[in-house]
Amino acid sequence: MLKDIRQADETEITSFVRAQGEKPFRGRQIMEWLWKNGVTDFDRMSNLPARLRESLKEHFTLSGLLIKTEQISRDKTRKFGFQCHDGLLVEGVLIPSQGRVTACLSSQVGCPLNCSFCATARLETRRNLSVGEIFDQVVLLQDASQKTFGTRLSNLVFMGMGEPLLNYENVMNAISHMASENGLGISPRRITLSTVGLTKGIIRLAHDKVKFNLAISLHSANDEKRNSLMPVNKSNPLPALTDALKLFYQETHTRITYEYLLMKDFNDSLRDATELADFCKITPCKINLIEYNEVAGSTHQKTTPERLQAFMEFLESKNLIVNIRRSRGQDIDAACGQLACKSG
């Protein structure tokens, strides 16, 4: 089986180029075509000799995501269904807001973590996305943003399908190419990785001293409640998560974001807010309160506007930075927790 060229690093590509009797600078040209220009066809590498392009085809594969579906919300959010080379589908979302456009990216086909509030959990978990498949989402969404909204992407968030830390190597490599001056040149400070709180992965991020932002899909600061929402909490309980986040902040000095879906009569009381405020003392942070988007098969319901307001005001009284993140794209199943490869 031929190797996906986007799984090869520059050293390997340069060695291949030398073996074909070409100068080493051809390796750099190939890397630029792959990661700066985002091409997914060897024939588009127009400054390479024809014989080298043919050799690349004989020794490597290069295939990109295809836009299979596009849905447009009343609020102008756009959801895209991307088809992989093997026919599997993943989703990405463009979210316009106040002159900015955020791209929501996926890292896996499906997700194995079975969070009770998430539609992706109902899908069969198929595989990790490759470096190229993660990168292609940004290229395609960047193009769509420029064509539709007349502006480049403002922010990238790994909040789509899958758990990024279960696909660590490919996600990190893709982010490296997104942020590199020899790639897309997107500042790491405009990239956010969201995780359910896999402590080993967070510790690894800390040791790697990453420059991008970290968001924790928290939703409760009570282990019993979090266990019922997110089975992964049983092996990654809040005390262990606390230790991992302290290390992350110590190594990166990056403020952590907590994502908190408010669900009626489950995690929206002032007692829940008190537990959250106490948890948030561990490092500098900000909190995004999110309106719950009801999902088929889940018994959870959206909280009331009054309880949402009271919850926010309590947190603010504790001098915490709090934002209410209004759901976008609900009518096309593009909002938080709704991605499930539906097209109708």
N, C-alpha and C positions, 0 to 999 in steps of 0.2 A: 504494500500500500504506500502511495506517495505521501510525503509529509506536507502538511499545511505550511506554506512558507512563512506565514505570520506567527508560527510557533518557533521559528528559528531566530536567533539573535544576529547582530551585525557580524560578529566574529565568524559564525557558521556560514553566513551568506558570503562574506568576503573570501573565506576558504574555498567555497564552491566556485566563485568567480575566478580565482587564481587557477583552480583545477581546469577551468575551461580556456585557459590561456589569455585571460583578460587582466587588465590592470586593476589593482585593489580599489581605485576610486569608483569603479562600477558598483561595488558593494554599497557604498554610500548613496549612489544614485538610486539603487533599488530600494533602500530603506526610505529615501525621501518619497518615492512613488507610493510606497505602502502606507507610510504613517503621516506624511505631510500633505500629500495629495489625496490619499484615501482611495486609490484605484483598486479595482478588484478584477482586472483583466491584464494579463501580461502584455497583450498587444498595444495597450495604451501607454506603455513605457517607451515613449517615442525617441528618447535620446540614447537608448540601448541598441547595440548592433542586432540585426535580425537574428543572427545565429545564436546570440546569447538569449534572446527571448524564447527561441525554440528550445534551447537547452533547459531553460527554466520550466517550460511546459512539460518537458520529459521527466524532470526530477521532482517537481513540486506541484501542489494544488494551490489554487487561489480562487476562492468563490466568496461572494458577498451576500449579505441579506437582501431579500427582495421585499418591497412593500406589497403586501397581499391585500390588505384592507385599510381603509381610512374612514373614521367616523368623526363628525363635527358636532360638538355640544352647543347648546343654546348660549353658553357663556364663552364660546370660541375656543375652548379646550379641544385639542385634537388627539385622538387615539389611533395609533398605527399598529396593525398586525404585521409582523415581520416573519417571512418564511426563511428558514435555514436551509442549507444545502440538502439535508435529509428529509425535508418536508415538514419538520416540526415548526410550530409557531410560538413566538413570544411577542410581548406587547411593549410598546413605549408610548409615552405621552408628552405632548407639548402643552405647556400651561402658560398662557399670557396673563400678565398682571402688572398694571401701572407702568407700562412702557418696558417691562422686562419679560423675558421668555425663559422659563425653566424647562429642562428636559428631564423626564423621569425614565430611568434606565433599568433594564432587567439583567440579572446575572445567571439565572438558571431557567431551564424549561420546567415549569412547575416548582414546587417547594416541598421538602420533606418534613417541615417542622409542625404542621398541623395546628396552627393557631386558630382558635375557635371563631374569631371575628373576621377571618380573611378568606376571600373567594379562591385565591390561588391555592389554598390548602386542599380544596376539593379536586384539584387536578392531579393526574398521575405525574409523579416526579420522573422525568425522563433522563436528564443529564445536565451537566454544567455547560454554560456557553463558553466558546473558545475566546481567546484574546481578540481575534478578528471580529467575531460576532458581537462582542461587547463594544468594540471600537466602531463598528459599522453603524450601530444605533446612533452614535453621536454625529457621524458624517451625514447620515440620512436625515436626522432631525435638525441638524444645522442647516441643511439645504432647504428643508421644509419651512423652517423659521424665516429664513431670508426671503423665500418666495411668498410666504403668506403674510408675515408681519413686518417685512422689510428690515429686519434686524437679526444680528447674530445671537446665539444663545447666551444668556446672562449667567445661568447656573446649571450645574449638572447634579442630579440627586440619584443615588442608587436606592430607590424606594419602590421599584417595580417588582417583577416576579423573581422569587428566589431569595436566598440568604447569601449576601456577598462573601461573608467570611467562610462559607463552605466551599467557595471557589476562589480561595485566597490568591493563588499564584496568577491565575488568569486575570482576575480583577485588578491586582496590583500592577501587572504588566500593562494592561490596557490604560489604567490611569497614568502610568509613566509616559506612555505615548501621547495621551491627551494633553498632558502638561508640558511635555518637552518642547524646547524651541525648535527641535528638529521634527516635531510632530504638529499637533494642532495649536500649541501655545496657549492653552487655557490655564489660567492661574489655579493652583491647587486650592486656594482659598475660596474658589467658586465651585468647588466639588465637595459634595457631602456623601459619605457612606453611612447608610442606616443598617443597624444590626439588631436582632432580637436580644443581644447581650451574651454572645458566646465568649466566655471569659478567656479561653486560650487564644482565640483570635484577637481579642482586644489587647492582651498582653503582647502578642506578636506585633501588632500595630505600634504599640509603645516602644518595643525594642527596635523596630524599623524607623522610629522617629518620623512618622508620616507627617506631611504638611497639609493634608486636606482635613476637612471637618468630619467629626464623628457625631452621629445621632443614635440614640438608644430608643428602640421601640419598647417603651416601659409599660404604660397603661395601668399599672398599679405598683405601689410601693409596699405591698403586703404579699408575703410569699404564698399564703394560702390562696388568695384571689388570683395571683399571677400564675400559680400552678394550674388553675382551672382554665385560664385564658390561653396559656402558652406552656404546653408540656415540657418544653426545653428548660423551663425554670427549675424543674426538679433536679436537673444535673448542673444547672448554673444559677443557684439561688442568690438572693439579693446580697448577702454578706460577701460572697465570692465576687459578684459583680462590682460591689463597692471597692474591693481591693484592686480589681483590675482597672477600674476607672481612675482611682487615685494614682496608680502607676502611669496610666496613659497621660494624665494631666502633668504629672511630674516630668515625664520625658518630652512632651510636645508643647506644653504651655498653651494648649488649645482648649477654649471653652467648649464644654459638652452640651449638646442639645438633647432634651428629653421629649419624646413624642408621647402624647397621652390622649387616647381616644376616650371620650366621655360617654358612658353607657348608662342608661336610665336604671336607677335603683341597684346599680352594681358597684360602680367606682366613682360616683359623682357626689358623694356626701362630704360634709365638712370634715368628718373623720378621715376620709380618704385624702382630702386636701392636706390635712395635718401630717399624715404619713408621708405624702409626697414632699411637703416642705422640709420635713426632717431628713429625708433621703437626699434632698438637693443641697444639703449643707456640705457634702463631701468635697466638691470642687466648684469653681465658678461655672455657671451654667445658664442656660435659658430654657424655657418650657414652651412647647407648642401644644396648646389645647386644640384638639381636633374633633369636629362634629362626627359622630359615628355614622357610617354609611351602611345601611342595612343590607345584609347579604343572605341569599337563599340558603337555608339549612342552619342558620344561626338564630338563636332565641334572643339575642341582644337587641336593644332598641336605643334610639337616639335620646339623649337627655333633653330636658326642657331648656328653653332660653334663660329662664330665671335661675335654674341651678347652675348652668354654665357661667352666668354672670357672677353668681355668688362664689363659685369655685375660683374664678379668676381674681376676684377682689380679695379673697382670703389670701391667696398666694402673693398678691401684690402688697398686702399688709405686712408680709414677712420679708419685704424688700427683694423679692425675686423678679426676674425679668420674664414676663409672660406675654405670649402672643396667642390670639385665637386664629387658627388656620381654617379658613372657610373652605368647605369642600368644593372642588371644581370638577366638572365633567360627570356629575352623578347620572345624568340622563343617558349617557353612553357607557356606563359602567367603567369610567376612567378614574374615579376618585379613589382615595386611600382605601386599600383592602379589597377593591372590586375587580382587579385584573384577573380574568379567567378565560381569555381568548374567545369571547363572544363577539359576534359581528353583526348581530341584529338587535 
